Amino acid sequence: MIVYQAIKSEFRHQVDTGEIDHIILKKLQEKLKHGTGQNEIRAFWNSLNFMAGVIDDRDIPANAGISIEYQLPQSGKRIDFIISGTNEKDLPYVVIVELKQWSHAKLTEKDGIVITALGGGLHETSHPSYQVWSYAALLEDFSVPVREEKIILKPCAYLHNYEEDNVIRNDFYKEYLEKAPVFLKRDKLKLREFIKQFVRNGDNGEIMYRIDKGEIRPSKHLADSLVSMIKGNPEFTLIDEQKLVYESALFLAQTARHKTRKQVMIVEGGPGTGKSVVAINLLVEITKKGLLTQYVTKNAAPRAVYQSKLTGTLKKGRFDSMFQGSGRYVDTPYNTFDCLIVDESHRLNDRSGLYRNKGENQIKEIINAAACSVFFIDEDQRVHMLDIGTKEEILKWANKAGADIHEYELPSQFRCNGSDGYLAFIDNVLQIRETANVDLKYVDYDFRVMDDPNQLFDLIKEKNKIDNKARLVAGYCWDWRSKRHPQEMDIVFEDYGFAKQWNLSVDGSLWIMQPNSIEQIGCIHTCQGLELSYVGVIIGDDLIVRDGKILVDPAKRSSGDRSMHGYGNIIDTEEGKEKIRSLIKNTYKTLMTRGMRGCYVYCTDEETAEYFKLLIK
C-alpha cells in the first residue's frame, strides 16, 4: 500500500508550499489509522525538504514517480521514500531511500547492528544499509511485477544530519554498504548522481502503481522451508527487530559460558511477528558454531510437523537432540546447554510429566539447564488453565537465578498479510483491548462472516486446492465422540445438514498437514504454533455477544477439553472470572490469526454473527 504517491513536480510544489507533511499525515490517518506526534511531523518535514533538494535537478525528470511511506507486502514495515523511472536503456528502476535524522552512531560487535539515539536514549538497531537492503529484498521476494517485469531495485540510505566518522561506513558493515550505500550530510550531490544513474526518464508513477496493485507471492511457510534452513540456507530475510533479536541472542549464546551470571533473554511478539522464524534460525546458527543448543516447545503439534518435514534430512536421534518438549529438563544438570531456545513460552507449565508429578517449574528448570535461555512469548496466546508463561513469571525465576536479563520486542507482524491493522481489529472486536481499528478499511486481508457452516467449509475446501494450506478449526464446544466411535459425527448443525468430525486421532499432531484432513475440523491444540494460508473458524457458544458486549461461558466447552478443567474452582472470584474471559478470548484470537491471507468465521449464535458483520461493513 502506498500512503502518498505523486510525480516529482507535484511533490516539489507541495514541499515549496509547506504542505507536504500535513498531506502525508492525513493520508497516514486515513489509510493506516496511524496518528503521529509533533516530532515525527518535524522529521517528515526535515527529511522531505532534504530529498526535495536532492532531486532538484533538471536531469531527474519532472514526471518521475514519487512514493512515500510505501507499506511492504505482507509486512507492517514501510519504505520512507521511492523514486521511480527508467534509465537510458529504458530499463525500469526503483530507487529506495531510507531517511534518517541520525547525527551519530556507535559500533557494536553484532553483524549489521549499530547503537544510536532513539526514543530519548541510546539503543541498538539495524544499520541503515542493512535495513534498506532487507526492505528491498522483501519487496523483490513478494512482488510478482518486480520479478516478472525485471524491475531493478536500488536501495540506499540518506543520513542528512550525519557527519563523516569511522562508524557508519566502517569496514565492519562493508557487506551491507556494498548492497546499499549510505549518503551523509555532505553527500547530497553524490546521492543525486546515484539517483540519476537509474532514473533518466519519468514513468508518471506507473512502475510503483503496477507493483502496488500487482500480484503478491504467498509468504513462505516456516514448516515448508525447514529442510533448507536446517541445511544452512537463508530462507527468510530478517528485518529490523527480528535482525536485532537474532544477533543479540546469537551474541549471548556465544558469550554466556564466559560470564559469571546466567543470561536470560525475553522476546515478546504477537502472532506472525517472526518468533518461530528467528528461533529456528538461531537453532541452526548456534549449532553450526559448535555450541550445544535445543529448540523447545510445550506444544507437540509444531514438533510433529517439523519432524515430518525433516524426515530423510535428519535421523530421529538427531532430530530429538535438536527439538524437545518443555518437560525434559526436570533433572538436567546445571548449565548442560549453551543455549535453550524456548518458543511459545506462554504455554509453559509448572509441573511436567503425564500426571504433572515431575519437577517444580518448567521456567526454573530451563534457566537452570542452560547458560543462556531465550524465551519467545505472547501472553495473549495463553489458552489453558495450566499455562504459567508470563513475562512476570520468567522475570521471577531469572532474578532468583541471579541472571542478567535482556528484554526485546517483535512489534511488526508477517502473518495476516502483514497487516498490523487486522491484529488490532481482532483485539478490538474480541474486546481484548480497545484499538483504533474498528473496521477493516484499507486492511489487505480477506475476512468474511459466513451465514452457513456449509458455505464456510466449501470456501475453505476451495482455498485448500491452492497449496493444501487451508483448514477449518473450531472452539472446543463439542465432544470428541468419534475418537471412540469412528462412525459418529462430532460437530453437527442439523438445520444445515452439516456434520463433521474432529481431527482424526490417527493424524494426531500432524492433522494440519495431512492431505485428507481437510474433511475434519481442528482445534486450538492441533494448530497453535503453526500457520495456514487460510483458516475457517467456527465460534461456538462459549463466546457470544449480547448488546454489543463479548460474554464467555466456560460451561459451553466440551467436558473433554482439559484446557478449562478446574474453572469451577476460580469462577466465583473476580480474578478467576478475568482469567476465564482471557483464556476463551485468547483461544479465538489464536484461531483467527492462523491464516496468513484470510480468515472466515461462522458463529453458532446469531447475535454474535450480526456483531461481526456490522463491524466489517
Secondary structure by P-SEA (a helix, b strand, c coil): cccccccaaaaaaaaaaccaaaaaaaaaaacccccccaaaaaaaaaaaaaaaaaacccccccccbbbcccccccccccccbbbbbbcccbbbbbbbbbbbccccccccccccccccccccbbbbbccaaaaaaaaaaaaaaccaaaaaacbbbbbbccccccccccccccccaaaaaaabbbbcccaaaaaaaaaaacccccccaaaaaaaaacccccccccccaaaaaaaccccccccaaaaaaaaaaaaaaaccccccbbbbbbbbbccccaaaaaaaaaaaaaaaabbbbbbbbccaaaaaaaaaaacccccaaaaaacccccccccccccccccbbbbcccccccccccccccccccaaaaaaaaccbbbbbbbccccccccccccaaaaaaaaaaaccbbbbbbbcccccccccaaaaaaaaaaaccccccccccccccccccccccaaaaaaaaaaaaccccccbbbbcccccccccccccccccccccccccccccccccccccccccccccccccccccccccccbbbbbbcccccccccbbbbbccccccccccccccccccccaaaaaaaaaaaaaaaaaaaaccccbbbbbbccaaaaaaaaaaac
